[in-house]
Amino acid sequence: MNDEDIIRKRLLVDGDGTGDDRRINILLKKFLKWYNSDESVDKKSSTLDQLLSQVSQCEYAYTKSRLTAQMASSELNYYENISKQIENTIQSVKEEIVGTKEDFKEAKVIRKNRLEYEVLSKVINEQPDRKETNEKLGKLKKELENLEEKYTQLEEKLEMRRKQFHVLFSSLHQLQALLDVDKQDTKDIIDISLEGFDDDDDDIQILTNKCDVELMSTD
């Protein structure tokens, strides 16, 4: 069995197929018909021009599919990098939260000490004035001032971190939304690139313009 018989048998068994397979199968059928025809030289020349035009279309479809695959691969790498960045950011946030909890515990201790001082100060003030008592009260007052200053600093630090966390989580939500949109756009592009192409020149021009736009976007 020669190559021509093999091709004919495959076409009869498989049919035209879909997409690129259909285009190639139709081209093979036309080639076999042209090869075995008894048409005039002029007629065969015209048919040959049509066959060459369809070969060009097949080459264009192959190039289009290859470029689309490359673009999808680049998008995949981009999403992987973004995913790693998000994981690192989340880890940093967790560490900041742990640190903030420790600061909050310390702030609670300072507040407790301040309340105890106020109670003690009230008791001391009710007692007769004594030199030793006044000295203790002065020391306690100075300690309280130091504690209040530290408490104020911690309160400011906690407020700043609350604002930072709010901005960070808002940015993460916005980034996730953008990623979802980009993934859907990439899926739509791949679905479109796999659809069958018509043989009309207008469709070929439209696909050529679309390919140029996608190449410019990839650059």
C-alpha positions as CSV (number, residue, x, y, z in Angstrom):
1,M,0.0,0.0,0.0
2,N,1.5,3.3,-1.1
3,D,1.3,6.7,0.7
4,E,-1.6,7.9,-1.4
5,D,-3.7,4.8,-0.5
6,I,-2.8,5.3,3.2
7,I,-3.9,9.0,3.1
8,R,-7.2,8.1,1.3
9,K,-7.9,5.3,3.9
10,R,-7.3,7.7,6.8
11,L,-9.6,10.4,5.4
12,L,-12.4,7.8,4.9
13,V,-12.1,6.5,8.4
14,D,-11.5,9.7,10.4
15,G,-13.6,12.1,8.4
16,D,-12.7,15.8,8.2
17,G,-12.3,16.3,12.0
18,T,-12.4,19.7,13.6
19,G,-10.3,22.8,13.8
20,D,-6.8,22.4,12.5
21,D,-7.3,18.7,11.7
22,R,-10.3,19.6,9.5
23,R,-8.4,22.2,7.7
24,I,-5.5,19.9,7.0
25,N,-7.8,17.0,6.0
26,I,-9.7,19.2,3.5
27,L,-6.4,20.4,2.1
28,L,-5.2,16.8,1.6
29,K,-8.5,15.9,-0.1
30,K,-8.1,18.9,-2.5
31,F,-4.5,18.0,-3.2
32,L,-5.4,14.4,-4.1
33,K,-8.2,15.6,-6.3
34,W,-5.9,18.0,-8.0
35,Y,-3.1,15.4,-8.3
36,N,-5.4,12.8,-9.9
37,S,-7.5,15.2,-12.0
38,D,-7.4,15.4,-15.8
39,E,-8.0,19.1,-15.9
40,S,-6.2,21.5,-18.2
41,V,-2.9,23.1,-17.2
42,D,-4.6,26.4,-16.6
43,K,-7.3,24.9,-14.5
44,K,-4.7,22.9,-12.5
45,S,-2.6,26.1,-12.0
46,S,-5.6,27.9,-10.6
47,T,-6.4,25.0,-8.2
48,L,-2.7,24.9,-7.2
49,D,-2.9,28.6,-6.2
50,Q,-5.9,27.8,-4.0
51,L,-4.0,24.9,-2.4
52,L,-1.0,27.2,-1.7
53,S,-3.3,29.8,-0.2
54,Q,-4.8,27.1,2.1
55,V,-1.2,26.0,3.0
56,S,-0.5,29.6,4.1
57,Q,-3.6,29.6,6.2
58,C,-2.5,26.4,7.9
59,E,0.9,27.9,8.6
60,Y,-0.7,31.0,10.0
61,A,-3.0,28.9,12.3
62,Y,0.1,27.0,13.5
63,T,1.9,30.2,14.3
64,K,-1.1,31.6,16.0
65,S,-1.5,28.5,18.2
66,R,2.2,28.6,19.1
67,L,2.2,32.2,20.0
68,T,-0.9,31.7,22.1
69,A,0.7,28.8,24.0
70,Q,3.8,31.0,24.7
71,M,1.6,33.8,26.0
72,A,-0.3,31.3,28.2
73,S,3.0,30.0,29.6
74,S,4.2,33.6,30.4
75,E,0.9,34.3,32.1
76,L,1.3,31.1,34.2
77,N,4.8,32.1,35.3
78,Y,3.5,35.6,36.2
79,Y,0.7,34.1,38.3
80,E,3.1,31.8,40.1
81,N,5.3,34.8,41.0
82,I,2.4,36.8,42.2
83,S,1.2,33.8,44.3
84,K,4.7,33.6,46.0
85,Q,4.6,37.3,46.7
86,I,1.2,37.0,48.3
87,E,2.4,34.1,50.5
88,N,5.4,36.1,51.6
89,T,3.1,39.1,52.4
90,I,0.7,36.9,54.4
91,Q,3.7,35.5,56.4
92,S,4.9,39.0,57.2
93,V,1.4,40.0,58.3
94,K,1.2,37.0,60.6
95,E,4.5,38.0,62.2
96,E,3.3,41.5,62.6
97,I,0.2,40.3,64.3
98,V,2.2,38.2,66.7
99,G,4.3,41.2,67.6
100,T,1.3,43.4,68.0
101,K,-0.3,40.9,70.4
102,E,2.8,41.1,72.6
103,D,2.7,44.9,72.5
104,F,-1.0,44.8,73.5
105,K,-0.2,42.5,76.5
106,E,2.5,45.0,77.6
107,A,0.0,47.9,77.3
108,K,-2.5,46.0,79.5
109,V,0.2,45.6,82.2
110,I,1.0,49.3,82.1
111,R,-2.7,50.2,82.4
112,K,-3.0,47.8,85.3
113,N,-0.1,49.4,87.1
114,R,-1.6,52.9,86.5
115,L,-4.8,51.8,88.2
116,E,-2.9,50.4,91.1
117,Y,-1.0,53.6,91.4
118,E,-4.2,55.7,91.5
119,V,-5.6,53.5,94.2
120,L,-2.3,53.7,96.2
121,S,-2.1,57.4,95.7
122,K,-5.6,57.9,97.0
123,V,-4.7,55.8,100.1
124,I,-1.5,57.7,100.8
125,N,-3.2,61.1,100.4
126,E,-5.7,60.1,103.1
127,Q,-2.8,59.4,105.5
128,P,-1.0,62.1,107.6
129,D,1.8,63.9,105.8
130,R,5.1,62.2,106.4
131,K,8.5,62.7,104.8
132,E,8.9,59.0,103.9
133,T,5.4,58.8,102.5
134,N,6.0,61.9,100.4
135,E,9.2,60.4,99.1
136,K,7.4,57.2,98.1
137,L,4.6,59.2,96.5
138,G,7.2,61.2,94.5
139,K,8.8,58.0,93.3
140,L,5.5,56.5,92.4
141,K,4.5,59.6,90.6
142,K,7.6,59.6,88.6
143,E,7.2,55.9,87.8
144,L,3.7,56.6,86.7
145,E,4.8,59.4,84.4
146,N,7.3,57.0,82.8
147,L,4.6,54.3,82.5
148,E,2.1,56.7,81.0
149,E,4.6,57.9,78.5
150,K,5.4,54.4,77.5
151,Y,1.7,53.6,77.3
152,T,1.1,56.5,75.0
153,Q,3.9,55.4,72.7
154,L,2.5,51.9,72.6
155,E,-1.0,53.2,71.9
156,E,0.4,55.2,68.9
157,K,2.3,52.2,67.7
158,L,-0.8,50.0,67.9
159,E,-2.9,52.6,66.0
160,M,-0.3,52.9,63.3
161,R,-0.2,49.1,62.8
162,R,-4.0,49.0,62.7
163,K,-3.9,51.4,59.8
164,Q,-1.1,49.5,58.1
165,F,-3.1,46.2,58.3
166,H,-6.2,47.9,56.9
167,V,-4.2,49.2,53.9
168,L,-2.5,45.9,53.4
169,F,-5.7,43.8,53.5
170,S,-7.4,46.2,51.1
171,S,-4.5,45.9,48.7
172,L,-4.6,42.1,48.9
173,H,-8.3,42.1,48.1
174,Q,-7.7,44.4,45.1
175,L,-4.8,42.2,43.9
176,Q,-6.9,39.1,44.1
177,A,-9.6,40.7,42.1
178,L,-7.2,41.7,39.4
179,L,-5.7,38.2,39.3
180,D,-9.2,36.7,38.8
181,V,-9.9,39.1,35.9
182,D,-6.5,38.3,34.3
183,K,-7.1,34.5,34.6
184,Q,-10.5,34.9,33.0
185,D,-9.1,37.0,30.1
186,T,-6.3,34.5,29.5
187,K,-8.9,31.6,29.4
188,D,-11.0,33.6,26.9
189,I,-8.0,34.2,24.7
190,I,-7.0,30.6,24.6
191,D,-10.6,29.5,23.9
192,I,-10.8,31.9,21.0
193,S,-7.4,30.8,19.6
194,L,-8.6,27.1,19.5
195,E,-11.7,27.7,17.5
196,G,-11.8,26.9,13.8
197,F,-10.9,29.5,11.2
198,D,-13.0,30.3,8.1
199,D,-11.3,30.3,4.7
200,D,-12.5,33.9,3.8
201,D,-9.8,36.6,3.4
202,D,-11.7,38.9,5.8
203,D,-11.4,36.3,8.6
204,I,-7.7,35.9,8.0
205,Q,-7.2,39.6,8.2
206,I,-9.1,39.9,11.4
207,L,-7.1,37.0,13.0
208,T,-3.8,38.7,11.8
209,N,-4.8,42.0,13.4
210,K,-5.7,40.1,16.6
211,C,-2.4,38.3,16.7
212,D,-0.5,41.6,16.3
213,V,-2.3,43.1,19.2
214,E,-1.6,40.1,21.5
215,L,2.1,40.2,20.5
216,M,2.3,43.9,21.4
217,S,0.6,43.2,24.7
218,T,3.1,40.4,25.5
219,D,6.1,42.7,24.7
